[in-house]
């Protein structure tokens, strides 16, 4: 019989070196598998919590607040006219000798009083029709206490938009203003055209109106000027005492703009 070739498929009891060699080789591979296992678990945990922290950071990030919507030009002009009407109607009660303004919100009033105590009373009374009135200058002239009060107009409540003053309506609107002044007892106004300028949302035609009368008549005029349903507003104003009357100069702004589309109309088919 041919010799059997030993290919070490079976190990004999005497061969005790083979198991030891296999065990010694398996130990490094087992350790390497443990290391790879722990590294994999650690990476999974790290990426899991990192992704959740990122999502939380995104969720907690402050959302920018939307900017307040700016009202249309017609509403801005109307509110400016209303607050000027309210202020002048109230300030004439205190008999200022001079009143000047830039037509926006700042004003200066020049008064004469018998004492400083009376001046402080008037300043405190102006708080009802203006914001932060302050006495900024004082002087004594011929025994009278003279002082200047500076302040700002109060904001007007919401107003409905007025009609635009289109080019062909300018003369008509100016005639409305003149007629109202005459109806309140003021002298016939004189006009000086200044010009046209572009403003945000439209354009403004400016002219100066000059008249005169008593403080009561001026107050009544400004009290009723808001009844003119067109976009007009003072650009500058000066009231000054001259003898027994007061001169009145107002730079009026007449605003023209594109009317917004009427979304309430339903088109019938």
C-alpha distance (Angstrom), angle and dihedral (degrees) to the residues before:
residue distance angle dihedral
X1 . . .
X2 3.70 . .
X3 3.73 119.0 .
X4 3.83 114.8 -94.7
X5 3.74 111.7 -119.5
X6 3.78 112.5 -131.1
X7 3.77 109.3 -137.7
X8 3.81 94.7 167.1
X9 3.81 95.3 -110.2
X10 3.76 89.2 140.3
X11 3.70 124.6 31.7
X12 3.70 120.1 -140.9
X13 3.79 123.2 -128.7
X14 3.72 88.1 -109.8
X15 3.84 92.4 57.7
X16 3.80 99.9 83.8
X17 3.78 97.2 152.0
X18 3.86 97.7 74.6
X19 3.88 99.1 66.5
X20 3.75 90.7 47.1
X21 3.78 91.5 51.7
X22 3.87 91.9 49.7
X23 3.78 92.3 48.6
X24 3.76 92.8 49.3
X25 3.82 90.7 51.4
X26 3.83 94.5 48.0
X27 3.81 95.1 55.5
X28 3.85 97.1 69.5
X29 3.79 91.8 46.0
X30 3.81 92.1 49.4
X31 3.80 91.8 50.5
X32 3.79 90.6 49.4
X33 3.81 90.6 51.5
X34 3.81 90.8 51.8
X35 3.80 91.0 50.9
X36 3.80 92.4 49.4
X37 3.81 90.5 46.9
X38 3.80 94.0 53.2
X39 3.81 91.9 44.5
X40 3.79 90.7 52.2
X41 3.81 93.0 48.3
X42 3.80 91.0 47.5
X43 3.80 93.0 50.7
X44 3.82 91.3 48.7
X45 3.81 91.6 51.1
X46 3.81 92.0 45.8
X47 3.80 95.0 51.0
X48 3.81 91.7 43.0
X49 3.80 94.6 56.0
X50 3.80 93.1 37.3
X51 3.79 91.4 56.8
X52 3.81 91.5 48.5
X53 3.80 92.1 49.1
X54 3.81 90.0 51.0
X55 3.79 91.8 49.3
X56 3.79 90.5 48.8
X57 3.79 91.2 49.7
X58 3.78 91.1 51.6
X59 3.79 92.1 47.3
X60 3.81 92.7 49.2
X61 3.80 95.3 47.0
X62 3.84 110.1 116.7
X63 3.76 114.0 -104.3
X64 3.81 111.8 -129.7
X65 3.78 111.5 -112.5
X66 3.79 115.1 -119.5
X67 3.77 114.6 -110.3
X68 3.80 114.1 -105.1
X69 3.76 111.9 -98.1
X70 3.78 111.0 -107.2
X71 3.80 113.2 -127.8
X72 3.81 118.1 -118.9
X73 3.79 120.2 -91.1
X74 3.80 92.6 -105.2
X75 3.82 91.8 59.3
X76 3.83 93.5 45.2
X77 3.81 91.7 51.8
X78 3.78 92.6 46.1
X79 3.81 93.4 50.5
X80 3.80 90.7 49.7
X81 3.81 91.5 52.9
X82 3.81 92.4 47.8
X83 3.78 95.1 51.1
X84 3.81 91.6 47.6
X85 3.77 90.4 49.6
X86 3.81 91.4 51.5
X87 3.81 93.6 46.7
X88 3.81 98.3 48.6
X89 3.79 91.7 44.2
X90 3.81 87.8 55.8
X91 3.81 101.8 38.6
X92 3.83 97.2 53.4
X93 3.81 88.2 68.2
X94 3.83 88.5 71.2
X95 3.84 93.4 53.9
X96 3.81 101.8 -126.6
X97 3.80 114.3 -165.5
X98 3.80 92.5 -147.7
X99 3.80 132.0 17.8
X100 3.80 121.2 -178.2
X101 3.78 132.3 170.4
X102 3.77 142.4 168.8
X103 3.80 89.0 -129.4
X104 3.79 94.4 -114.2
X105 3.80 111.5 79.9
X106 3.82 110.0 -58.6
X107 3.79 122.8 92.3
X108 3.80 140.9 172.6
X109 3.81 124.0 -151.3
X110 3.81 124.7 -167.1
X111 3.82 115.0 -154.3
X112 3.80 139.9 178.8
X113 3.80 119.9 -148.1
X114 3.76 138.0 169.7
X115 3.79 93.7 -123.2
X116 3.77 143.6 5.7
X117 3.81 89.6 -108.7
X118 3.79 90.2 62.3
X119 3.81 89.3 49.0
X120 3.80 91.3 55.6
X121 3.80 90.9 48.7
X122 3.81 91.0 53.8
X123 3.80 91.2 47.3
X124 3.80 91.0 52.2
X125 3.81 91.1 46.2
X126 3.81 90.5 54.3
X127 3.81 88.9 63.6
X128 3.79 88.2 79.1
X129 3.83 92.2 62.8
X130 3.83 103.2 26.1
X131 3.79 143.5 32.6
X132 3.81 124.8 -104.6
X133 3.84 100.5 -14.9
X134 3.81 111.3 -165.4
X135 3.80 135.0 -176.4
X136 3.80 103.6 -125.2
X137 3.83 102.7 170.0
X138 3.81 137.3 22.9
X139 3.80 137.6 -176.8
X140 3.80 139.6 164.0
X141 3.82 113.8 -128.9
X142 3.82 121.5 178.0
X143 3.78 91.1 -20.9
X144 3.82 94.1 -50.2
X145 3.77 123.6 115.6
X146 3.83 109.3 -127.1
X147 3.79 122.1 -167.6
X148 3.79 142.2 163.9
X149 3.80 124.0 -135.5
X150 3.78 121.9 -159.9
X151 3.79 124.0 -164.2
X152 3.78 148.3 139.2
X153 3.76 131.9 -108.8
X154 3.77 120.2 -105.8
X155 3.78 118.8 -114.4
X156 3.78 116.4 -97.3
X157 3.81 122.1 -127.7
X158 3.78 120.4 -107.5
X159 3.79 113.6 -60.7
X160 3.76 133.2 -162.8
X161 3.81 113.6 -113.3
X162 3.80 117.8 -95.0
X163 3.80 127.2 -139.7
X164 3.82 119.4 -84.3
X165 3.79 117.1 -109.7
X166 3.77 101.9 -125.8
X167 3.78 121.0 -162.0
X168 3.80 95.3 -98.4
X169 3.86 90.0 50.3
X170 3.82 99.1 53.4
X171 3.79 96.7 92.6
X172 3.80 91.2 45.0
X173 3.80 92.8 52.5
X174 3.81 92.1 46.5
X175 3.81 88.2 52.0
X176 3.81 89.0 51.6
X177 3.82 90.0 55.1
X178 3.81 93.0 46.3
X179 3.80 92.1 48.5
X180 3.79 91.5 50.6
X181 3.82 91.3 50.2
X182 3.80 91.0 51.3
X183 3.80 91.2 46.7
X184 3.81 89.7 56.3
X185 3.81 92.5 51.8
X186 3.80 100.2 -99.7
X187 3.79 120.9 139.9
X188 3.79 117.2 -93.9
X189 3.80 105.1 -76.6
X190 3.79 123.5 -119.8
X191 3.80 121.7 -146.7
X192 3.78 134.8 -146.0
X193 3.80 117.8 -177.0
X194 3.80 114.5 -135.9
X195 3.80 106.0 179.8
X196 3.79 148.0 -101.4
X197 3.79 127.1 -73.3
X198 3.78 134.2 179.9
X199 3.78 117.1 -113.0
X200 3.76 131.8 -178.7
X201 3.77 105.8 -74.3
X202 3.80 98.3 11.6
X203 3.81 143.0 -20.8
X204 3.79 136.0 -66.2
X205 3.81 128.4 -140.5
X206 3.82 111.7 -156.3
X207 3.77 131.4 -161.2
X208 3.82 135.5 159.3
X209 3.79 121.9 -120.4
X210 3.83 118.4 -159.2
X211 3.80 123.6 -166.6
X212 3.81 141.6 134.5
X213 3.78 140.8 -140.5
X214 3.78 142.8 117.3
X215 3.79 124.5 -46.3
X216 3.79 89.6 -110.6
X217 3.82 90.9 54.7
X218 3.80 91.3 47.6
X219 3.79 90.1 49.7
X220 3.81 91.9 50.5
X221 3.79 91.2 48.3
X222 3.80 92.8 54.4
X223 3.77 90.9 42.2
X224 3.82 91.3 60.3
X225 3.80 100.9 33.3
X226 3.81 89.1 86.7
X227 3.81 87.5 68.3
X228 3.82 88.4 74.3
X229 3.79 101.7 95.9
X230 3.80 96.5 -146.9
X231 3.79 132.5 98.6
X232 3.81 101.4 -95.2
X233 3.79 129.0 141.5
X234 3.85 138.6 166.7
X235 3.80 114.3 -98.0
X236 3.81 93.8 -175.4
X237 3.77 134.5 -6.1
X238 3.81 138.7 -163.9
X239 3.80 128.5 -179.1
X240 3.81 116.7 179.9
X241 3.78 133.3 175.0
X242 3.82 114.7 -118.2
X243 3.81 113.9 178.9
X244 3.82 105.4 -57.7
X245 3.82 97.1 -17.8
X246 3.77 136.8 56.7
X247 3.78 126.3 -124.7
X248 3.79 115.9 -134.3
X249 3.79 124.6 -156.8
X250 3.79 120.7 175.2
X251 3.78 128.8 174.5
X252 3.77 103.3 -149.4
X253 3.77 124.6 -157.4
X254 3.81 117.5 -150.1
X255 3.80 109.8 -163.5
X256 3.78 127.8 -150.7
X257 3.80 122.6 -170.6
X258 3.76 142.3 149.6
X259 3.78 110.6 -82.8
X260 3.82 113.5 -126.0
X261 3.78 116.8 -109.2
X262 3.78 115.5 -92.9
X263 3.80 105.7 -115.9
X264 3.81 94.1 -178.8
X265 3.78 95.2 74.2
X266 3.79 117.3 97.9
X267 3.78 116.5 -149.7
X268 3.81 110.8 -137.1
X269 3.77 118.3 -141.0
